[in-house]
Amino acid sequence: MTERHHCGPCNLLHDGPECPRCSPPRRPVLARRRLPVVMIPQYPTERLRSGEVVRRHLDLTDAQRYGEIVELLDTQAKPWDHTAVEQMDQMLADSSADDWLLAVGNPTMIAMAAAAFGSIHGGINVLQWQSRARRYEAVRVAFTEDGTEVTQAPGL
C-alpha cells in the first residue's frame, strides 16, 4: 500500500514520497536521453514559522528553454552524505557536454556538481539569471591548456 503525505506548498494529499505538482521531474539515470537537460544540484528549501520545511517556489520556466529540468539530489542531501555524493556522481557521469548546470541549492553541492561536470567534460555550461532581462543567459566555461575561456552561448 502506498503511503500518503500532506504537501505543504499545494495543501493536498498525495500518494508516494513527492508531490507531482510541486516537485520537478527526477530521473535516476540520464544516459538514455537525447535532448539536453538543465541540472539542479539541489532544490532549495525554507523553514516556515511552524517549523515545517518546504520547497521554495522557483519559477524555472525560462530555464526550460535549455532542456528538461532534472534535480540531482533530494532536498535533504548533505555534502558529507556519501550516498548522496555517489548518486550525484553517477548522474553526472551519464551527462552530456550539451547539458546545463543551474546553480541552485546548497553552495557546497553546487561547487561539487560544477567540479565533477567540468572534470568529465573539460568545462561547464551554466545558466545565469539576468534580472533586468528576466531570463537566463547561457555561459560556457572551457578549461584548456592555455587557461580558462568563458563565452556567452547563443540564446535559445
Helices and strands as residue ranges (DSSP letters): E 4-7, E 12-15, E 37-42, E 45-47, E 53-55, G 62-66, E 68-73, H 82-93, E 100-102, H 107-121, E 123-130, E 135-144, E 147-152
